[in-house]
Amino acid sequence: MITKAYVVSVHVGDQERALDFYTNALGFEKRSDEPMGEGARWLTVAPEGAETSIFLEPVGSEGRAGGWANVIFECDDIHATCNKLRDKGVEFSEEPTRQPWGMWARFRDPDGNEFGLYGGR
């Protein structure tokens, strides 16, 4: 029986740059950093206490970094969170707005991957 999502992948052009962004700008913790052969690393990050990690997957020959990452994060106070992230250099493609389902914003990482930010109803 499936019990949870363990890891989701986000394609990045440079794992070290991505690690800096996710840990320093977003405040995530590094969960794992293991050799994966031929210069690649199994490098995962996650918000503190989260069950699901994000694998910062090297783009390689596929060239798939950028665009909608199909990942939506949740926060307690969307305005405060957006202000804090903006102060750390995070770029928003959609400012916080009220939607029928709740508060919503979108931001991007240095590789152009876009994420949703859900702030509750």
C-alpha positions in Angstrom: 0.0 0.0 0.0 1.4 3.4 -0.9 1.7 5.6 2.2 3.2 8.9 1.0 5.2 10.7 -1.8 8.8 10.1 -0.9 10.7 12.3 -3.4 9.8 14.6 -6.3 12.3 15.7 -8.9 13.1 19.2 -10.0 15.5 19.6 -12.9 18.4 22.0 -12.3 21.3 23.2 -14.4 23.7 23.4 -11.5 23.2 21.3 -8.3 25.4 23.6 -6.1 23.6 26.8 -7.2 20.3 25.0 -6.6 21.3 23.8 -3.2 22.3 27.4 -2.3 18.9 28.7 -3.4 16.8 26.0 -1.8 18.6 26.1 1.6 19.5 29.8 1.9 16.6 31.6 0.0 13.8 29.1 0.8 15.1 27.9 4.1 14.9 24.2 3.3 17.3 21.6 4.9 19.6 19.4 3.0 18.4 15.8 3.4 20.9 13.8 1.4 24.1 14.4 -0.7 25.5 11.1 -2.1 27.6 10.3 -5.1 25.4 9.0 -8.0 28.1 8.3 -10.6 29.8 10.3 -13.3 29.9 13.6 -11.3 26.2 13.6 -10.4 24.9 13.5 -6.8 21.7 12.3 -5.2 21.0 15.7 -3.6 17.7 16.2 -1.8 16.2 19.1 0.2 13.0 19.7 2.0 11.2 22.1 4.3 12.0 21.3 7.9 9.7 18.5 9.1 8.3 17.7 5.7 7.8 14.0 4.7 8.5 14.6 1.0 11.9 15.6 -0.3 12.9 17.3 -3.5 15.6 15.7 -5.6 17.7 18.5 -7.3 18.1 16.4 -10.5 20.9 17.5 -12.9 19.4 18.4 -16.3 22.0 16.4 -18.3 21.3 15.9 -22.0 17.5 16.2 -21.5 17.6 20.0 -21.0 14.3 20.1 -19.1 14.9 22.8 -16.5 12.4 25.6 -16.3 8.6 25.9 -16.5 5.9 24.7 -14.2 7.5 22.2 -11.8 4.1 20.6 -10.7 4.9 21.3 -7.0 2.8 23.5 -4.7 4.2 24.4 -1.3 2.0 25.5 1.7 2.6 28.3 4.2 0.8 29.8 7.2 0.9 33.4 6.1 1.3 33.9 2.4 2.0 37.7 2.6 4.7 37.3 5.3 6.2 34.3 3.5 6.3 36.2 0.1 7.9 39.2 1.8 10.5 37.1 3.5 11.4 35.2 0.3 11.5 38.4 -1.8 14.0 39.9 0.7 16.2 36.8 0.0 16.0 37.4 -3.7 13.3 35.0 -4.7 11.5 36.2 -7.9 7.7 35.9 -8.0 5.8 35.4 -11.3 2.4 35.8 -9.5 2.0 37.9 -6.5 -0.3 36.7 -3.7 -4.0 36.8 -4.7 -7.2 35.4 -3.3 -8.6 32.6 -5.5 -11.8 30.6 -5.0 -9.8 27.8 -3.3 -7.6 30.1 -1.1 -4.5 32.4 -1.3 -2.1 31.7 -4.1 1.3 32.9 -5.4 3.9 31.6 -7.8 7.7 31.9 -7.6 10.7 30.6 -9.6 14.1 29.2 -8.8 17.3 30.2 -10.6 16.7 27.6 -13.3 13.2 29.0 -14.1 11.3 26.2 -12.4 8.0 27.7 -11.2 6.3 26.6 -8.0 2.9 27.3 -6.4 2.6 28.7 -2.9 -0.7 28.0 -1.2 -1.6 30.2 1.8 -4.8 28.6 3.0 -8.3 29.9 2.8 
